[in-house]
Amino acid sequence: MTVSPWRPSRLTRAQQEERRLAAQPALNDPSRTTLDLAQQFGVAEVTIRAWRARLRRDGEEALRASRATGRPERLTAAQQDEIGAILDGDPRAQGFDTHGWTIP
């Protein structure tokens, strides 16, 4: 029985950058197929083609993570964990009349 390697369903920006940079030597190898690389790095073939194009156009720097855009988070990690713990718990502990977080 063949067991495929476990891959998380979602990578952080740093992990995505690390994967792109780790793929760089293989991306420069013309003997490696798009399909082979896609399977090795757990991405779609179109992603490999995009990485190769960026690498040819702008060099290694193009594979580095870009600056995150959007509104900065207002809650600290501790506050987010606290809210998560509340939502995982029983709503009655927060003063609600029911054991579910939603009502009909």
Secondary structure, DSSP 8 states (H G I E B T S, - for coil): --------SS--HHHHHHHHHHHHHHHT-TTS-HHHHHHHHTS-HHHHHHHHHHHHHH-GGGGS-----S---SS-HHHHHHHHHHHHS-GGGGT-SSSSS---
